[in-house]
Structure formats: C-alpha cells, structure tokens
Amino acid sequence: MPAAKAAKAAQKDKKSLRLTQVKSSIGFKSDQAATLRALGLGKIGRSVDQVDNACVRGMIFKVKHLVKVEEI
C-alpha cells in the first residue's frame, strides 16, 4: 500500500487542467467526438480535470475549438 500512497501524492504534485465543453461535436468529424469522450466530456457545460501531460495536450489540440481550458 505505501507505493499506492506515494503514487497518489505524486499525482497531486502535477499540474492539472480543467476542461469545459463549450460547443457540441455535432457537425464535426467523428474522431473529434471520440476525443471528447476520451477526455471525459460529452455534454455542453460539463467540466473535467485532467493531468497536464503531452498526451492530454495533444487531445486538447485536436478539439480546441470545442473546449475551454483553464490551468488549476
């Protein structure tokens, strides 16, 4: 269990991003809708916190016109 606690503490030290969906994925390519789902979004106004890393940044870049990003 100590390893799990250490991993959780390391998770808190990392920067986070709050993503809010501001526009529907209707009318855009299906892979962009899938990217929103992978980020944990799906309805306008819904927010989710994600770890700030290269993978998440790449997904955000793909749907930057559909989401609002805040650093927390």
C-alpha positions, -999 to 999 in steps of 0.1 A, spaced: 0 0 0 28 25 6 35 25 -32 -1 35 -39 1 64 -14 33 76 -30 18 75 -65 -13 94 -52 10 120 -36 30 124 -69 -3 128 -88 -12 158 -66 21 175 -73 15 175 -111 -3 204 -127 -39 199 -137 -61 213 -164 -98 219 -162 -116 213 -195 -151 226 -201 -170 217 -233 -184 249 -248 -196 236 -282 -213 204 -295 -194 179 -315 -224 176 -339 -213 186 -374 -176 178 -368 -156 147 -376 -164 116 -356 -129 113 -344 -133 147 -326 -164 134 -308 -144 103 -298 -116 126 -285 -141 145 -264 -154 112 -249 -118 101 -242 -113 133 -223 -144 126 -202 -167 151 -219 -199 147 -238 -223 175 -230 -220 212 -233 -211 228 -199 -196 196 -185 -162 201 -169 -135 176 -160 -100 178 -145 -71 162 -164 -34 158 -157 -13 182 -177 9 160 -199 18 157 -236 -9 131 -244 -38 152 -230 -23 184 -246 -24 166 -280 -61 156 -274 -69 192 -264 -53 205 -296 -75 183 -317 -107 197 -301 -95 232 -292 -125 247 -309 -149 227 -287 -134 232 -253 -122 259 -228 -90 251 -209 -80 265 -175 -49 257 -155 -56 248 -119 
